[in-house]
């Protein structure tokens, strides 16, 4: 069962405020009867909801993965820079998808979008400890003492305390970093704190979801099985 107003929003009918006005106007019917109460619970699998006489087929929860290229900011809108929303195919733009967390303008790689607010908050909450794995190229070479410092939990130059994280040496000037939180420019700042300024950064994995062979700038929808691993 789901609230009627949420069902309408998930179907892309409009924003919450727009849906409220649409309901008030009597344009929505449930099983042939006009319904103005957005809080009413409906069974989307067995009941018929229409808008202006047209049946609505709501897709429900959607999770999309983007392989983000550099040059785009993670925001729903921005006055100065192109946003990641511009990379979503037209078919997804009416679903009110929101970015899950944030990748800075220069960082590439895995970025999830969803219309499920509960899932979004779960994935960005440090309390849930959803791991996010990054590949970094940086100046200098990481060593055992850096691995130990990450595992203990770094304190950045401005006093910001980071949760314990995992640093893996991938080669000279290359590392993998796994964190379970998403502070501002966190991975870049953590490596810089150890004298390893980042020259390139890419997120490769979130939870059990990996980039795989998804081309840069392209998107794909997650399967229900993949979404269940995030839950």
C-alpha atoms as an extended CHARMM CRD file, in Angstrom:
* protein
*
       231  EXT
         1         1  UNK       CA              0.0000000000        0.0000000000        0.0000000000  PROA      1               0.0000000000
         2         2  UNK       CA              1.1980000000        3.5060000000       -0.8130000000  PROA      2               0.0000000000
         3         3  UNK       CA             -0.1320000000        7.0160000000       -0.3060000000  PROA      3               0.0000000000
         4         4  UNK       CA             -1.9430000000        8.3480000000       -3.3310000000  PROA      4               0.0000000000
         5         5  UNK       CA              0.0990000000       11.5600000000       -3.4560000000  PROA      5               0.0000000000
         6         6  UNK       CA              3.3650000000        9.5980000000       -3.3790000000  PROA      6               0.0000000000
         7         7  UNK       CA              2.0710000000        7.2930000000       -6.1120000000  PROA      7               0.0000000000
         8         8  UNK       CA              1.2830000000       10.3070000000       -8.2900000000  PROA      8               0.0000000000
         9         9  UNK       CA              4.7180000000       11.8370000000       -7.6770000000  PROA      9               0.0000000000
        10        10  UNK       CA              6.4220000000        8.5270000000       -8.4720000000  PROA      10              0.0000000000
        11        11  UNK       CA              4.4690000000        8.3830000000      -11.7220000000  PROA      11              0.0000000000
        12        12  UNK       CA              5.9230000000       11.7470000000      -12.7200000000  PROA      12              0.0000000000
        13        13  UNK       CA              2.6070000000       13.6030000000      -12.5260000000  PROA      13              0.0000000000
        14        14  UNK       CA              4.3100000000       16.5470000000      -10.8450000000  PROA      14              0.0000000000
        15        15  UNK       CA              6.0310000000       17.8080000000       -7.7400000000  PROA      15              0.0000000000
        16        16  UNK       CA              4.4130000000       17.3780000000       -4.3260000000  PROA      16              0.0000000000
        17        17  UNK       CA              2.8720000000       20.8410000000       -4.4480000000  PROA      17              0.0000000000
        18        18  UNK       CA              1.6530000000       20.3130000000       -8.0150000000  PROA      18              0.0000000000
        19        19  UNK       CA              0.1300000000       16.9480000000       -7.0880000000  PROA      19              0.0000000000
        20        20  UNK       CA             -1.6810000000       18.5890000000       -4.1790000000  PROA      20              0.0000000000
        21        21  UNK       CA             -3.2660000000       21.1080000000       -6.5440000000  PROA      21              0.0000000000
        22        22  UNK       CA             -4.1320000000       18.3950000000       -9.0750000000  PROA      22              0.0000000000
        23        23  UNK       CA             -5.9090000000       16.3820000000       -6.3810000000  PROA      23              0.0000000000
        24        24  UNK       CA             -7.8400000000       19.4380000000       -5.1870000000  PROA      24              0.0000000000
        25        25  UNK       CA             -9.0490000000       20.0810000000       -8.7110000000  PROA      25              0.0000000000
        26        26  UNK       CA            -10.7220000000       16.6610000000       -8.8720000000  PROA      26              0.0000000000
        27        27  UNK       CA             -8.6980000000       15.4210000000      -11.8270000000  PROA      27              0.0000000000
        28        28  UNK       CA             -7.6920000000       12.1540000000      -10.1310000000  PROA      28              0.0000000000
        29        29  UNK       CA             -9.9060000000        9.1050000000       -9.7600000000  PROA      29              0.0000000000
        30        30  UNK       CA             -9.3750000000        5.7810000000       -7.9700000000  PROA      30              0.0000000000
        31        31  UNK       CA            -11.4120000000        2.8870000000       -9.3640000000  PROA      31              0.0000000000
        32        32  UNK       CA            -13.6600000000        5.3660000000      -11.1450000000  PROA      32              0.0000000000
        33        33  UNK       CA            -14.3540000000        7.6420000000       -8.1810000000  PROA      33              0.0000000000
        34        34  UNK       CA            -12.8670000000       11.1310000000       -7.8120000000  PROA      34              0.0000000000
        35        35  UNK       CA            -10.3330000000       11.2150000000       -4.9720000000  PROA      35              0.0000000000
        36        36  UNK       CA             -8.9960000000       14.4590000000       -3.4780000000  PROA      36              0.0000000000
        37        37  UNK       CA             -7.2860000000       13.0290000000       -0.3810000000  PROA      37              0.0000000000
        38        38  UNK       CA             -3.5790000000       12.5380000000       -1.0790000000  PROA      38              0.0000000000
        39        39  UNK       CA             -3.0690000000       10.6240000000        2.1630000000  PROA      39              0.0000000000
        40        40  UNK       CA             -5.3880000000        7.8180000000        1.0620000000  PROA      40              0.0000000000
        41        41  UNK       CA             -3.5830000000        4.4650000000        0.8250000000  PROA      41              0.0000000000
        42        42  UNK       CA             -3.9670000000        2.5690000000       -2.4530000000  PROA      42              0.0000000000
        43        43  UNK       CA             -2.8230000000       -0.7790000000       -3.8060000000  PROA      43              0.0000000000
        44        44  UNK       CA             -1.1180000000        0.1120000000       -7.0780000000  PROA      44              0.0000000000
        45        45  UNK       CA             -1.2090000000       -3.5170000000       -8.2220000000  PROA      45              0.0000000000
        46        46  UNK       CA             -4.9700000000       -3.9850000000       -7.9440000000  PROA      46              0.0000000000
        47        47  UNK       CA             -6.5190000000       -0.5130000000       -8.0970000000  PROA      47              0.0000000000
        48        48  UNK       CA             -6.8430000000        1.7550000000      -11.1320000000  PROA      48              0.0000000000
        49        49  UNK       CA             -5.7430000000        5.3680000000      -10.7970000000  PROA      49              0.0000000000
        50        50  UNK       CA             -6.5490000000        7.8160000000      -13.5790000000  PROA      50              0.0000000000
        51        51  UNK       CA             -5.5900000000       11.4130000000      -14.2900000000  PROA      51              0.0000000000
        52        52  UNK       CA             -8.0120000000       13.2570000000      -16.5510000000  PROA      52              0.0000000000
        53        53  UNK       CA             -9.4330000000        9.8730000000      -17.4900000000  PROA      53              0.0000000000
        54        54  UNK       CA             -6.0780000000        8.3360000000      -18.4740000000  PROA      54              0.0000000000
        55        55  UNK       CA             -4.7770000000        5.3570000000      -16.4850000000  PROA      55              0.0000000000
        56        56  UNK       CA             -1.4440000000        5.8230000000      -14.7110000000  PROA      56              0.0000000000
        57        57  UNK       CA              1.1740000000        3.1080000000      -14.7800000000  PROA      57              0.0000000000
        58        58  UNK       CA              3.6190000000        3.9760000000      -12.0430000000  PROA      58              0.0000000000
        59        59  UNK       CA              7.0720000000        2.4370000000      -12.1240000000  PROA      59              0.0000000000
        60        60  UNK       CA              7.6210000000        2.8040000000       -8.3920000000  PROA      60              0.0000000000
        61        61  UNK       CA             11.1740000000        2.8190000000       -7.0900000000  PROA      61              0.0000000000
        62        62  UNK       CA             13.8540000000        3.4370000000       -9.6920000000  PROA      62              0.0000000000
        63        63  UNK       CA             17.6240000000        3.3930000000       -9.1550000000  PROA      63              0.0000000000
        64        64  UNK       CA             19.8970000000        4.4770000000      -11.9870000000  PROA      64              0.0000000000
        65        65  UNK       CA             23.6990000000        4.3350000000      -12.1590000000  PROA      65              0.0000000000
        66        66  UNK       CA             25.6900000000        6.9400000000      -14.0870000000  PROA      66              0.0000000000
        67        67  UNK       CA             29.3520000000        6.7100000000      -15.0050000000  PROA      67              0.0000000000
        68        68  UNK       CA             29.9770000000       10.3880000000      -14.3420000000  PROA      68              0.0000000000
        69        69  UNK       CA             32.5000000000       12.2370000000      -16.5060000000  PROA      69              0.0000000000
        70        70  UNK       CA             34.5250000000       15.1670000000      -15.2080000000  PROA      70              0.0000000000
        71        71  UNK       CA             33.1440000000       18.6510000000      -15.7110000000  PROA      71              0.0000000000
        72        72  UNK       CA             29.6770000000       18.1130000000      -14.2340000000  PROA      72              0.0000000000
        73        73  UNK       CA             28.5810000000       19.1780000000      -10.7650000000  PROA      73              0.0000000000
        74        74  UNK       CA             26.4090000000       16.9150000000       -8.6230000000  PROA      74              0.0000000000
        75        75  UNK       CA             23.3520000000       19.1040000000       -8.2170000000  PROA      75              0.0000000000
        76        76  UNK       CA             19.8190000000       19.2770000000       -9.5460000000  PROA      76              0.0000000000
        77        77  UNK       CA             20.5610000000       22.7490000000      -10.9340000000  PROA      77              0.0000000000
        78        78  UNK       CA             23.4680000000       25.1680000000      -11.0770000000  PROA      78              0.0000000000
        79        79  UNK       CA             23.8260000000       28.6600000000      -12.5340000000  PROA      79              0.0000000000
        80        80  UNK       CA             27.4450000000       28.2790000000      -13.6130000000  PROA      80              0.0000000000
        81        81  UNK       CA             28.1570000000       24.6520000000      -14.5060000000  PROA      81              0.0000000000
        82        82  UNK       CA             26.4250000000       21.7480000000      -16.2550000000  PROA      82              0.0000000000
        83        83  UNK       CA             24.8790000000       19.2940000000      -13.8130000000  PROA      83              0.0000000000
        84        84  UNK       CA             24.7030000000       15.5180000000      -13.7100000000  PROA      84              0.0000000000
        85        85  UNK       CA             20.9440000000       15.7900000000      -14.2720000000  PROA      85              0.0000000000
        86        86  UNK       CA             21.6800000000       16.8200000000      -17.8680000000  PROA      86              0.0000000000
        87        87  UNK       CA             23.2420000000       13.3920000000      -18.4770000000  PROA      87              0.0000000000
        88        88  UNK       CA             20.0500000000       11.4800000000      -17.6600000000  PROA      88              0.0000000000
        89        89  UNK       CA             18.1090000000       10.2200000000      -20.7070000000  PROA      89              0.0000000000
        90        90  UNK       CA             14.7580000000       11.8910000000      -21.3470000000  PROA      90              0.0000000000
        91        91  UNK       CA             12.8870000000        8.7820000000      -20.2010000000  PROA      91              0.0000000000
        92        92  UNK       CA             14.0930000000        9.3390000000      -16.6200000000  PROA      92              0.0000000000
        93        93  UNK       CA             13.6610000000       13.0920000000      -16.3220000000  PROA      93              0.0000000000
        94        94  UNK       CA             10.0200000000       12.9780000000      -15.1960000000  PROA      94              0.0000000000
        95        95  UNK       CA             10.6730000000       10.5430000000      -12.3190000000  PROA      95              0.0000000000
        96        96  UNK       CA             12.0990000000       13.1210000000       -9.8720000000  PROA      96              0.0000000000
        97        97  UNK       CA             15.3650000000       11.2330000000       -9.5110000000  PROA      97              0.0000000000
        98        98  UNK       CA             17.8960000000       12.7360000000       -7.1230000000  PROA      98              0.0000000000
        99        99  UNK       CA             21.6420000000       12.1160000000       -6.9020000000  PROA      99              0.0000000000
       100       100  UNK       CA             22.7030000000        9.8200000000       -4.0650000000  PROA      100             0.0000000000
       101       101  UNK       CA             25.4960000000       11.6920000000       -2.3410000000  PROA      101             0.0000000000
       102       102  UNK       CA             27.9350000000       13.8090000000       -4.2810000000  PROA      102             0.0000000000
       103       103  UNK       CA             30.9310000000       13.5720000000       -6.5800000000  PROA      103             0.0000000000
       104       104  UNK       CA             32.8440000000       16.7990000000       -7.0560000000  PROA      104             0.0000000000
       105       105  UNK       CA             33.1790000000       18.3840000000      -10.4890000000  PROA      105             0.0000000000
       106       106  UNK       CA             36.5570000000       16.8000000000      -11.2620000000  PROA      106             0.0000000000
       107       107  UNK       CA             35.7740000000       13.3270000000       -9.9130000000  PROA      107             0.0000000000
       108       108  UNK       CA             34.5240000000       10.6460000000      -12.2890000000  PROA      108             0.0000000000
       109       109  UNK       CA             32.7920000000        7.3100000000      -11.8680000000  PROA      109             0.0000000000
       110       110  UNK       CA             29.8260000000        5.7110000000      -10.1530000000  PROA      110             0.0000000000
       111       111  UNK       CA             26.9580000000        7.9690000000       -9.1480000000  PROA      111             0.0000000000
       112       112  UNK       CA             23.5300000000        6.6210000000       -8.2310000000  PROA      112             0.0000000000
       113       113  UNK       CA             20.1690000000        8.3570000000       -8.6410000000  PROA      113             0.0000000000
       114       114  UNK       CA             16.8670000000        7.3220000000       -7.0810000000  PROA      114             0.0000000000
       115       115  UNK       CA             13.3170000000        8.5030000000       -6.4910000000  PROA      115             0.0000000000
       116       116  UNK       CA             13.2100000000        6.5490000000       -3.2010000000  PROA      116             0.0000000000
       117       117  UNK       CA             13.9030000000        8.9630000000       -0.3530000000  PROA      117             0.0000000000
       118       118  UNK       CA             14.3700000000        6.2200000000        2.2380000000  PROA      118             0.0000000000
       119       119  UNK       CA             16.9790000000        4.4440000000        0.1010000000  PROA      119             0.0000000000
       120       120  UNK       CA             18.7470000000        7.7350000000       -0.6090000000  PROA      120             0.0000000000
       121       121  UNK       CA             19.0930000000        8.5530000000        3.0890000000  PROA      121             0.0000000000
       122       122  UNK       CA             20.2440000000        5.0300000000        3.8890000000  PROA      122             0.0000000000
       123       123  UNK       CA             23.0380000000        5.1960000000        1.3290000000  PROA      123             0.0000000000
       124       124  UNK       CA             24.3710000000        8.5790000000        2.4700000000  PROA      124             0.0000000000
       125       125  UNK       CA             24.0880000000        7.9540000000        6.2270000000  PROA      125             0.0000000000
       126       126  UNK       CA             27.4480000000        7.2320000000        7.9070000000  PROA      126             0.0000000000
       127       127  UNK       CA             25.5410000000        5.1400000000       10.4680000000  PROA      127             0.0000000000
       128       128  UNK       CA             24.6750000000        2.5890000000        7.7780000000  PROA      128             0.0000000000
       129       129  UNK       CA             28.3670000000        2.2800000000        6.8350000000  PROA      129             0.0000000000
       130       130  UNK       CA             27.7550000000        1.7080000000        3.1160000000  PROA      130             0.0000000000
       131       131  UNK       CA             31.3040000000        1.3830000000        1.6680000000  PROA      131             0.0000000000
       132       132  UNK       CA             32.3570000000        3.4910000000       -1.3010000000  PROA      132             0.0000000000
       133       133  UNK       CA             35.5550000000        2.4890000000       -3.1180000000  PROA      133             0.0000000000
       134       134  UNK       CA             37.6690000000        4.9480000000       -5.1030000000  PROA      134             0.0000000000
       135       135  UNK       CA             40.6430000000        4.6300000000       -7.4060000000  PROA      135             0.0000000000
       136       136  UNK       CA             43.1130000000        7.4930000000       -7.0240000000  PROA      136             0.0000000000
       137       137  UNK       CA             46.2390000000        8.6140000000       -8.8110000000  PROA      137             0.0000000000
       138       138  UNK       CA             48.3260000000       10.9060000000       -6.6580000000  PROA      138             0.0000000000
       139       139  UNK       CA             51.7180000000       12.4560000000       -6.1780000000  PROA      139             0.0000000000
       140       140  UNK       CA             54.1310000000       10.5100000000       -4.0000000000  PROA      140             0.0000000000
       141       141  UNK       CA             53.8600000000        6.8930000000       -2.9360000000  PROA      141             0.0000000000
       142       142  UNK       CA             51.7020000000        5.5260000000       -0.1330000000  PROA      142             0.0000000000
       143       143  UNK       CA             53.2900000000        3.2590000000        2.4580000000  PROA      143             0.0000000000
       144       144  UNK       CA             52.4100000000        1.0720000000        5.4530000000  PROA      144             0.0000000000
       145       145  UNK       CA             52.2740000000        4.0890000000        7.7590000000  PROA      145             0.0000000000
       146       146  UNK       CA             49.5860000000        5.6670000000        5.5370000000  PROA      146             0.0000000000
       147       147  UNK       CA             47.5640000000        2.4470000000        5.5630000000  PROA      147             0.0000000000
       148       148  UNK       CA             47.7150000000        2.4330000000        9.3650000000  PROA      148             0.0000000000
       149       149  UNK       CA             46.7140000000        6.0990000000        9.6120000000  PROA      149             0.0000000000
       150       150  UNK       CA             43.6620000000        5.5380000000        7.4040000000  PROA      150             0.0000000000
       151       151  UNK       CA             42.6490000000        2.4810000000        9.4370000000  PROA      151             0.0000000000
       152       152  UNK       CA             42.8770000000        4.4530000000       12.6770000000  PROA      152             0.0000000000
       153       153  UNK       CA             40.7770000000        7.3640000000       11.3830000000  PROA      153             0.0000000000
       154       154  UNK       CA             42.4000000000       10.5340000000       10.0960000000  PROA      154             0.0000000000
       155       155  UNK       CA             42.0080000000       13.9970000000       11.5700000000  PROA      155             0.0000000000
       156       156  UNK       CA             42.2510000000       16.5410000000        8.7490000000  PROA      156             0.0000000000
       157       157  UNK       CA             44.0190000000       19.8750000000        8.9300000000  PROA      157             0.0000000000
       158       158  UNK       CA             40.8580000000       21.7760000000        9.8460000000  PROA      158             0.0000000000
       159       159  UNK       CA             40.0860000000       19.3440000000       12.6730000000  PROA      159             0.0000000000
       160       160  UNK       CA             37.5670000000       17.2480000000       10.7430000000  PROA      160             0.0000000000
       161       161  UNK       CA             37.5330000000       13.7010000000       12.1240000000  PROA      161             0.0000000000
       162       162  UNK       CA             37.1400000000       10.8830000000        9.6150000000  PROA      162             0.0000000000
       163       163  UNK       CA             35.8760000000        7.3970000000       10.3560000000  PROA      163             0.0000000000
       164       164  UNK       CA             38.3620000000        4.5550000000        9.8970000000  PROA      164             0.0000000000
       165       165  UNK       CA             38.9380000000        3.9170000000        6.2000000000  PROA      165             0.0000000000
       166       166  UNK       CA             40.8080000000        1.4340000000        4.0390000000  PROA      166             0.0000000000
       167       167  UNK       CA             43.8290000000        2.3990000000        1.9410000000  PROA      167             0.0000000000
       168       168  UNK       CA             45.2280000000       -0.1230000000       -0.5400000000  PROA      168             0.0000000000
       169       169  UNK       CA             48.3700000000        0.4910000000       -2.5520000000  PROA      169             0.0000000000
       170       170  UNK       CA             47.6990000000       -0.2060000000       -6.2460000000  PROA      170             0.0000000000
       171       171  UNK       CA             51.1340000000        0.7980000000       -7.5420000000  PROA      171             0.0000000000
       172       172  UNK       CA             53.5280000000        3.7540000000       -7.5760000000  PROA      172             0.0000000000
       173       173  UNK       CA             51.3490000000        6.8390000000       -7.1950000000  PROA      173             0.0000000000
       174       174  UNK       CA             48.1430000000        4.7570000000       -7.2870000000  PROA      174             0.0000000000
       175       175  UNK       CA             45.8200000000        3.7290000000       -4.4740000000  PROA      175             0.0000000000
       176       176  UNK       CA             42.3560000000        2.4320000000       -3.6990000000  PROA      176             0.0000000000
       177       177  UNK       CA             40.4760000000        4.1550000000       -0.8700000000  PROA      177             0.0000000000
       178       178  UNK       CA             37.2980000000        2.8100000000        0.7490000000  PROA      178             0.0000000000
       179       179  UNK       CA             35.2490000000        5.0880000000        2.9890000000  PROA      179             0.0000000000
       180       180  UNK       CA             31.8540000000        4.7550000000        4.6780000000  PROA      180             0.0000000000
       181       181  UNK       CA             30.9490000000        8.4350000000        4.7990000000  PROA      181             0.0000000000
       182       182  UNK       CA             30.8650000000       11.3490000000        2.3830000000  PROA      182             0.0000000000
       183       183  UNK       CA             32.3890000000       14.4940000000        3.8410000000  PROA      183             0.0000000000
       184       184  UNK       CA             33.2540000000       17.3900000000        1.5290000000  PROA      184             0.0000000000
       185       185  UNK       CA             36.0810000000       16.3680000000       -0.8610000000  PROA      185             0.0000000000
       186       186  UNK       CA             36.8630000000       13.6790000000        1.6960000000  PROA      186             0.0000000000
       187       187  UNK       CA             39.0700000000       11.2730000000       -0.2600000000  PROA      187             0.0000000000
       188       188  UNK       CA             41.0870000000       14.1040000000       -1.7970000000  PROA      188             0.0000000000
       189       189  UNK       CA             41.5650000000       15.7290000000        1.6080000000  PROA      189             0.0000000000
       190       190  UNK       CA             42.4910000000       12.4540000000        3.3020000000  PROA      190             0.0000000000
       191       191  UNK       CA             45.2100000000       11.6790000000        0.7760000000  PROA      191             0.0000000000
       192       192  UNK       CA             46.4690000000       15.2710000000        0.8020000000  PROA      192             0.0000000000
       193       193  UNK       CA             46.6600000000       15.0630000000        4.6040000000  PROA      193             0.0000000000
       194       194  UNK       CA             49.1980000000       12.2580000000        4.1430000000  PROA      194             0.0000000000
       195       195  UNK       CA             51.2280000000       14.2090000000        1.5910000000  PROA      195             0.0000000000
       196       196  UNK       CA             49.6310000000       12.4280000000       -1.3690000000  PROA      196             0.0000000000
       197       197  UNK       CA             47.7630000000       15.1270000000       -3.3610000000  PROA      197             0.0000000000
       198       198  UNK       CA             45.3040000000       13.6120000000       -5.8370000000  PROA      198             0.0000000000
       199       199  UNK       CA             45.6980000000       14.1190000000       -9.5870000000  PROA      199             0.0000000000
       200       200  UNK       CA             42.7930000000       11.8680000000      -10.6520000000  PROA      200             0.0000000000
       201       201  UNK       CA             39.8860000000       10.3280000000       -8.7450000000  PROA      201             0.0000000000
       202       202  UNK       CA             37.2120000000        7.8400000000       -9.7890000000  PROA      202             0.0000000000
       203       203  UNK       CA             34.5440000000        6.0940000000       -7.7210000000  PROA      203             0.0000000000
       204       204  UNK       CA             34.4500000000        2.4270000000       -8.7070000000  PROA      204             0.0000000000
       205       205  UNK       CA             31.9890000000        0.8700000000       -6.2370000000  PROA      205             0.0000000000
       206       206  UNK       CA             29.1700000000        1.6440000000       -3.7870000000  PROA      206             0.0000000000
       207       207  UNK       CA             28.0320000000       -1.1930000000       -1.5750000000  PROA      207             0.0000000000
       208       208  UNK       CA             28.0050000000       -4.2440000000       -3.8370000000  PROA      208             0.0000000000
       209       209  UNK       CA             27.3440000000       -2.1710000000       -6.9740000000  PROA      209             0.0000000000
       210       210  UNK       CA             30.3170000000       -1.7050000000       -9.3170000000  PROA      210             0.0000000000
       211       211  UNK       CA             30.8210000000        0.3450000000      -12.4670000000  PROA      211             0.0000000000
       212       212  UNK       CA             31.5440000000       -2.7430000000      -14.5330000000  PROA      212             0.0000000000
       213       213  UNK       CA             31.9220000000       -1.9160000000      -18.2120000000  PROA      213             0.0000000000
       214       214  UNK       CA             29.4440000000        0.9840000000      -18.2500000000  PROA      214             0.0000000000
       215       215  UNK       CA             30.9100000000        3.6190000000      -20.6320000000  PROA      215             0.0000000000
       216       216  UNK       CA             31.7210000000        7.0770000000      -19.3250000000  PROA      216             0.0000000000
       217       217  UNK       CA             28.7360000000        9.4070000000      -19.5380000000  PROA      217             0.0000000000
       218       218  UNK       CA             26.2430000000        6.5300000000      -19.8880000000  PROA      218             0.0000000000
       219       219  UNK       CA             23.5700000000        5.2630000000      -17.5020000000  PROA      219             0.0000000000
       220       220  UNK       CA             21.8800000000        1.9640000000      -16.7450000000  PROA      220             0.0000000000
       221       221  UNK       CA             19.0260000000        1.0290000000      -14.4710000000  PROA      221             0.0000000000
       222       222  UNK       CA             19.7410000000       -1.2630000000      -11.5260000000  PROA      222             0.0000000000
       223       223  UNK       CA             17.8820000000       -4.5500000000      -11.2990000000  PROA      223             0.0000000000
       224       224  UNK       CA             15.7250000000       -5.4290000000       -8.2990000000  PROA      224             0.0000000000
       225       225  UNK       CA             18.4070000000       -7.9090000000       -7.2270000000  PROA      225             0.0000000000
       226       226  UNK       CA             21.0340000000       -5.1760000000       -7.2640000000  PROA      226             0.0000000000
       227       227  UNK       CA             18.7570000000       -2.7900000000       -5.3740000000  PROA      227             0.0000000000
       228       228  UNK       CA             18.1560000000       -5.4520000000       -2.7210000000  PROA      228             0.0000000000
       229       229  UNK       CA             21.8970000000       -5.5150000000       -1.9570000000  PROA      229             0.0000000000
       230       230  UNK       CA             21.7060000000       -1.7940000000       -1.1720000000  PROA      230             0.0000000000
       231       231  UNK       CA             18.8220000000       -2.3990000000        1.2370000000  PROA      231             0.0000000000
